[in-house]
Amino acid sequence: MNVTVLQFPGTNCEYDTKYAFEKLGCNVTILWHKETKLPENTDLLVIPGGFSYGDYLRSGAIARFANIMDSVQTYAKNGGKVLGICNGFQILLEAGLLPGAMKRNSSLHFISKYHHLKVINNDNTFLQELNIGDVVNIPVAHHDGNYYIDEEGLKQLEANNQILLKYCTSEGEITNLNGSVSQIAGICNKEKNVFGLMPHPERAIEELLGCDDGVKMLQGFLK
């Protein structure tokens, strides 16, 4: 499987992401944002975490206009699989490839810790290796992770099984982490080929790092 990982000024998780997918047996290429075309053999495009352009405007808002993003739009609209993690999720929202927006955490503080997530829907490539109701422990590291969508948009997410993950306790009780609407931690588009989540599964792929719950999440793309 060929994975392409985008790199912007301020990206800081591209090599973590490369390591994670190589550990799963994938061929991984890191692509600089000034390129205009994705590699033709790309099976999965990943926009990793970090602080693209220093988050000097809204998180992801400047990266949305990078040269490579026209190719990303075309790739996604043609059914290509796209995964946005943390800042990558923010970029996908700003690019209109996923619905909603990100606001500052309700606490106004940066949150960095392991946190539990509950699987809400698994009828998609990303989470097909997990069961609905499963609880995974995945690191979070964000300042602007407060997911917002209006009431009508939320109803559409629910109706189309687009809500993938919610923040929860270790027992699976839905809980508030950062103020996100309906405690949403990850979503997908209606076509279920574009995925975004704030937590970092690439940081939870071996016990040496504290937990390997991220393995099954990423393995879904290998099927």
C-alpha positions in Angstrom: 0.0 0.0 0.0 1.3 3.4 -1.0 0.8 6.2 1.5 1.5 9.9 0.8 2.0 12.2 3.8 1.7 16.0 3.2 4.2 18.4 4.8 3.6 22.1 5.5 5.7 24.7 7.3 5.0 23.9 11.0 4.0 20.2 10.4 5.5 18.2 13.3 3.9 14.7 13.0 4.9 13.7 9.4 7.7 11.4 10.6 5.6 9.9 13.3 3.0 9.2 10.7 5.6 7.8 8.3 6.9 5.5 11.0 3.5 4.2 11.9 2.5 3.3 8.4 5.9 1.8 7.6 5.5 -0.3 10.7 2.3 -1.7 9.2 4.2 -2.5 6.0 3.3 0.5 3.8 5.4 2.4 1.4 5.4 6.0 2.6 6.3 9.2 0.7 6.5 12.6 2.4 5.3 15.4 0.0 6.2 19.1 0.4 3.2 21.5 0.2 4.6 23.4 -2.8 4.2 20.4 -5.1 1.2 20.5 -7.4 0.5 16.8 -7.9 0.1 13.8 -5.7 2.1 10.7 -6.7 -0.1 8.7 -9.1 0.2 5.5 -7.0 -1.2 7.1 -3.9 -3.6 4.7 -2.1 -4.0 6.8 1.0 -3.3 10.5 1.5 -2.6 11.6 5.1 -2.5 15.2 6.3 -0.7 14.9 9.6 -0.7 17.0 12.8 1.3 20.1 13.7 0.9 23.8 13.5 0.7 24.6 9.7 2.0 28.1 9.2 2.2 28.5 12.9 -1.6 28.6 13.3 -1.3 32.4 12.8 -4.8 32.8 11.4 -7.3 30.0 12.1 -5.7 26.6 12.4 -5.4 25.1 8.9 -6.8 28.3 7.2 -3.5 29.2 5.4 -2.6 25.6 4.5 -5.9 25.3 2.8 -4.5 27.5 0.0 -1.2 25.6 -0.5 -0.3 24.5 -4.1 -0.9 20.9 -3.4 -4.5 21.4 -2.2 -6.0 21.6 -5.7 -4.7 18.1 -6.3 -6.0 17.0 -2.9 -9.5 18.3 -3.8 -9.4 16.4 -7.1 -8.1 13.2 -5.4 -10.8 13.3 -2.7 -13.6 14.0 -5.2 -12.5 11.1 -7.3 -12.9 8.8 -4.3 -9.4 8.8 -3.0 -9.0 8.0 0.7 -7.9 11.0 2.8 -7.1 11.0 6.5 -6.6 14.2 8.4 -5.1 14.0 11.9 -5.3 17.0 14.3 -4.1 19.9 12.3 -4.8 17.8 9.2 -8.4 17.6 10.4 -8.5 21.3 10.7 -7.1 21.7 7.2 -9.8 19.4 5.7 -12.5 21.5 7.5 -11.0 24.7 6.1 -10.8 23.2 2.6 -14.5 22.2 2.7 -13.7 18.5 2.4 -15.4 17.9 5.8 -18.3 19.8 7.3 -18.0 22.0 10.4 -15.3 24.1 11.9 -12.8 24.2 14.8 -12.8 26.7 17.7 -10.4 27.2 20.6 -10.8 24.6 23.4 -13.5 25.7 25.8 -10.9 25.7 28.6 -8.7 28.1 26.5 -5.8 25.8 27.3 -3.7 23.4 25.2 -4.6 19.8 26.0 -2.0 17.1 25.8 -2.6 13.7 27.3 -4.0 10.2 26.6 -7.8 10.2 26.4 -10.4 7.6 25.7 -12.5 7.5 22.5 -15.7 5.6 21.8 -16.4 4.1 18.4 -19.7 5.4 17.2 -19.8 4.1 13.6 -17.6 1.5 11.9 -19.3 1.2 8.5 -16.2 2.8 6.9 -12.7 2.0 5.9 -11.0 3.7 8.8 -12.7 1.9 11.7 -13.7 -1.3 10.1 -11.3 -3.3 12.4 -13.1 -2.0 15.4 -16.7 -2.6 16.8 -19.3 0.0 17.6 -19.0 0.8 21.3 -15.3 -0.2 21.5 -13.2 2.2 23.6 -9.6 3.1 22.6 -7.0 5.2 24.4 -5.4 7.6 22.1 -3.2 10.7 22.7 -4.6 14.2 22.1 -2.6 17.4 21.7 -4.5 20.4 20.5 -5.4 24.0 21.4 -8.1 24.4 18.7 -9.9 21.1 18.9 -13.4 22.3 19.8 -15.4 20.9 16.9 -18.5 23.0 15.9 -21.3 22.3 13.6 -24.8 23.8 13.6 -27.9 21.8 14.6 -29.0 20.9 11.1 -25.4 19.9 10.2 -25.3 17.7 13.3 -28.5 16.0 12.3 -27.1 15.2 8.9 -23.9 13.7 10.5 -26.0 11.5 12.7 -28.4 10.5 9.8 -25.5 9.5 7.5 -23.4 7.7 10.2 -20.6 10.3 9.7 -19.8 10.6 13.4 -16.9 8.2 13.9 -15.6 8.9 17.4 -16.6 10.7 20.6 -14.6 11.5 23.7 -15.4 9.2 26.6 -14.3 7.7 29.9 -12.4 4.4 30.2 -15.9 2.8 30.8 -17.3 4.3 27.6 -19.4 7.1 29.1 -19.5 10.1 26.7 -17.7 13.0 28.3 -16.7 16.6 27.5 -13.0 17.1 26.7 -12.7 20.4 24.9 -16.3 21.7 24.3 -16.9 19.9 21.0 -20.5 19.7 19.8 -21.9 16.3 21.0 -18.3 15.5 22.2 -17.3 14.7 18.7 -13.6 13.6 18.2 -13.8 12.5 14.6 -16.0 12.5 11.5 -16.1 11.5 7.8 -17.7 12.9 4.7 -21.0 11.4 3.3 -19.1 9.3 0.7 -16.9 7.9 3.5 -13.6 8.4 1.8 -12.4 11.5 3.7 -11.8 11.1 7.5 -10.7 13.6 10.2 -10.0 13.2 13.9 -8.3 15.4 16.5 -6.6 12.5 18.5 -3.3 11.0 17.2 -3.5 7.3 16.4 0.0 7.4 14.9 1.3 8.1 18.5 -0.3 4.9 19.8 1.1 2.1 17.7 3.3 0.2 20.1 3.3 -0.5 23.8 6.7 1.1 24.2 4.9 4.5 23.6 2.3 3.6 26.3 -0.5 2.1 24.1 -1.0 0.4 20.8 -4.7 1.1 20.4 -4.0 3.1 17.2 -2.9 0.1 15.3 -6.4 -1.2 14.5 -7.5 2.2 13.5 -4.8 2.6 10.9 -5.0 -1.0 9.8 -8.5 -0.4 8.5 -7.0 1.3 5.5 -4.9 -1.8 4.6 -8.0 -3.9 3.9 
